[in-house]
Amino acid sequence: MEKIDLQRIYKRKKTDRDIFQELMAFKVKEILLIANYYDAYTIEREGQFTDKVYGEYLQVNLYTAPRFISVASEEEALDVLAKRKIHLIVIMAGLDKQTPQLISLHLKSKYKDIPQLMLVNNNADLAYFDSIEDQLSQSIERIFVWNGSTKIFLAMAKYIEDKVNLETDTRLGDIRVILLVEDSIRYYSRYLPLLYSEIVTQTQELIRNEPENDELSLIMKIRVRPKVILLSTFEEGVAIIDKYRDNLLCVISDVKYSRNGVEDEDAGVDLIEYTHQADDKIPCLLQSHDVENAKRAKAVNAEFINKNSVTLSHEITRFIKEKLGFGDFIFKNSSGKPIDKASSIEEFKHKLTTIPDESLKYHSIRNGISTWFMARGQISLAKRLRRYRFEDFKTVDEIRRFILQVFEGYELKKIRGRIINFRPQLVNSNRYIVSLGKGSFGGKGRGMAFLSNFIENVSFRKLIPELKIAIPKTAIIGVEEYDNFIEINNLIQTVYTEKNYEVVKDAFIRGSLSLQLRQKLRSYLEIMKRPLAIRSSGLFEDSLSQPFAGVYATYLIPNNHPDLERRLQELETAIKLVYASIYTDDSRAYFNAIDYVIEEEKMAVIIQEVVGQEHNGKYYPNVSGVAQSYNFYPFSYIKPEDGFAVIAVGLGAYVVGGEKTYRFCPRYPRLQLASIQDMMRDSQKYFYAIDLERSDYDLAKDGEQAAITSYDLKEAEADGTLTYSASVYDFLNERIVYDFNTRGSRIVNFPGLLEYDQIPLPKTLDILLDIFSQAMGSPVEIEFSLNIENQIPTLYLLQIKPLIKNDFWVDIDQLPIDTQRMLMRATKGMGNGKIENIRDVIYIDPDKFNRLKTEEMAEEIKSLNQKMTALDRNYLLIGPGRWGTRDPLTGIPVTWSDISKAQVIVEQGLKDYPLDASLGSHFFHNVTSMKVGYFAIPYDSGDSFINFDILKKQETVEELKYARHIRFTAPLTILMDGKKQTAVILYGENE
């Protein structure tokens, strides 16, 4: 398969917050004010100018007021421009009108990209500057007149910002546009500050009515305010209307201004008519000194404002609130009479279900709903509603249902792939992670949050159209609840001093979770009624340096008792047992082995709906498995980087327990070396499921397997879940067939998935391993379940963790090795590097091995390991079959704590006792993460061997019934070639 370009397929979905952050990319932060000393004094008034400008910004809650740098000459201006990044130049023109013009031209020739505005000192000079407009326009973008208020500087800065950001912001955020066409310098210098102040104030006011989690969100939403675009001619107005018709919030126009280079008395009215031809729902406002023009405004369905009105500010406020979507949403009846109002979006949603049809029809025809939402910064929601008109629906009730569906879909889309605070109505979804408590989510929790976010930002439907990719419904309790639990139950002394896990466990079970968490869990269980997995997620777990794979506990509960309080008790008990699992013997041994301090660990808890379906009182998925992106046991033309997977029927406990699973390479799923006899011998014979009919299980007494039962494979066939998973051994013809009508033994080899491609599991795993390895920058392991729901296959990702792989490779073939000193040679194994500090070897004597006594052997190994732990000595471990298996007939069933000081582990095949490596189990993952050497010596192999004669000659430290501990006089030399999966162990010359 061709390597996938992660950057090409990962398309991070932009939330409204993302859009807000990208808006207003250009900000006026540094303003150079050029004015002679007298003109500067008239503005600054003994040093109060800067404070007043900041005051104008803070008064409307704008937190980024620009910095002013004031100079009196061209030379000073050039010096500042050479040293600082200036965003706007304001040139003051007072008594001296010629010098500012010359300075402006000179600066423009050197700094073409910096906008320049001119500020005239009084209205009397406007006639002069009008007369030289063509000359000024070579360097000055627009003239303003000083009216005694520092608000003019806010308006000038916002005018430039809106002009620069217009095209980008309308494209990114669908920002609305207020078009102001006015050629009177005196009037727009007065009008623009009023308009900006009112718009910003109203935007602030309506955003305050909407709930937000943080102040930053409120600040960013200010960026969604409408742009105010000031123009002075008919042609400029038409150009903006044509280009931004879909974004126009309103048009505010003077009556008389230039058209085709000539003053035109009808320009304003004609522009409004042109606007309504484009969209007759766009509000328009005609303004004039002549009140007679009110009639003309009414004739073109426009509002009217008298420019000379003493209540101009109030009239602007009224227009913005009533016509532009600011203020409350006023529900009106068919005659336009107010009948109700909504102050927030939540209130609007509530009122929408009860308002009369005539009111909804009234507002739908006028398309005012989307305008109201846009004013509140709900960009995506407003855009969705704007696509439709009243005529697109058959009935008003259909409109109502559609708007409510848009609300629901928008809310869900907004939180997909995110971590959201607990709300009972949202827990029954797998499109996000629900937080049940504060604090870190721990290692596994971080992995789940990453998976959730990643799935929502990669179009897996295009990559793998035949198979749905998802995570289970997931809620996480942060580590703060663990701290609360320890504190409120006075367990600090217990966890620090008590070494007996049973005592610690009993103390934890007697403890109580916080009242707030218990209330959330009760509400959670009122919604969630399918089986649940309660998983550990320690701070150190599944980290990039030391994955704590399988060290802590996971509990599965049926969650089907009719009594809610009983289900709550079971869930609480499972959570407390997960907390307590930090202090098990296995966990303490692991912490000692990696030199971590156990008291620094804290526990988050993941609560997931178990993937699967009910089958005759049993609950389990069709397939569970583990896949790794690096294969330490490749064969044929498979490369280590091709990865591998192990899968089984039923719950994943079967897979991670190291039992008889089916192993394959996702890139080459049909490549198998096993004979028919091997496949029959090694085929899965039973599976795990949750027993839904059993209610007498005891989590505290029976442990992680309390609610899990093993069933014969015949039950899966009766349930109809072997369709894709098994073949039949046709003993009459000595062949394997994919036909359940044939008599013969069932062989679990997943032909429907691996051979006939009925479900593209191998291809999917190959893609996932590739892109997740790229995303994490490390080889990875993913745990998954495949379930077929309503004939639709879904692959659920349950967990992701990094695999630790040493980048320094030892090339054994290039080293000068004395073959006479070889204690062991392996051509199948893993590990990399050189070890020269081991003298001790613990091994099972092959002459004494009895496959029925492997549990006794495990106890002997455990005893010897405890002594090595006390001495803090590492050793080489050798034994027949699989180390760490749960099936005592296939190897020695030790746990990790039983062999925690083993630095190198060797699995040996004996005659009639074949070897199958423990890949896919949690035990194996611990071996890889701690960089323990791990090798396999098949029976009667031509190129792999162990020299037991040398072992027998060494000093015996202790000899038990089956196990023997010997010690070399000099350290062994252990060489591991990670690329070629080969290893050599050399002993000293005098042994």
Secondary structure, DSSP 8 states (H G I E B T S, - for coil): -----HHHHB-----HHHHHHHS------EEEEE--HHHHHHHHTTTTHHHHHHHHHHHTT-----EEEEESSHHHHHHHHHHS--SEEEEEESS--HHHHHHHHHHHHH-TTS-EEEEES-GGGHHHHHHTHHHHTTT-SEEEE--S-THHHHHHHHHHHHHHHHHHHHHHH---EEEEE---HHHHHHHHHHHHHHHHHHHHHHHHTS--S-HHHHHHHGGGS-EEEEE-BHHHHHHHHHHSGGGEEEEEEES-EEETTEEETTHHHHHHHHHHHH-TTS-EEEEES-TTHHHHHHHTT-EEEETT-TTHHHHHHHHHHHHSS-S-EEEE-TTS-EEEEESSHHHHHHHHTTS-HHHHHHHHHHTHHHHHHHHTT-HHHHHHHHT--GGG-SSHHHHHHHHHHHHHHHHHHHHTTSEEE--GGGSS-SSSEEEEESS--HHHHHHHHHHHHHHHHB-HHHH-TTSEEE---EEEE-HHHHHHHHHHTT-HHHHHH---HHHHHHHHHHS---HHHHHHHHHHHHH--S-EEEEEEESSTT-SS---TTTS-EEEE----S-HHHHHHHHHHHHHHHHHGGGSHHHHHHHHHHT--GGG--EEEEEEE-S-EEETTEEE-SEEEEEESS-SS--TT--GGG-EEEEESS-THHHHTT-S-EEEBTTBTT-----HHHHHHHS--EEEEEETT-----HHHHGGGTTEEEEEHHHHHHHT--TTTEEEEETTTTEEES-TTS-S-EEE--HHHHTS-SS-HHHHHHHHHHHHHHHHTS-EEEEEEEEEETTEEEEEEEEEEE----S----GGGS---GGGEEEEESSEE--EEEEEEEEEEEE-TTT--GGGHHHHHHHHHHHHHHHHHHT--EEEEEESEET-S-TTSEE---GGGGTTEEEEEEE-BTTB-----TTSHHHHHHHHTT-EEEEE-TT-SS-EE-HHHHHHSEEEEE-SSEEEEEEEEEEEEEEETTTTEEEEE--TT-
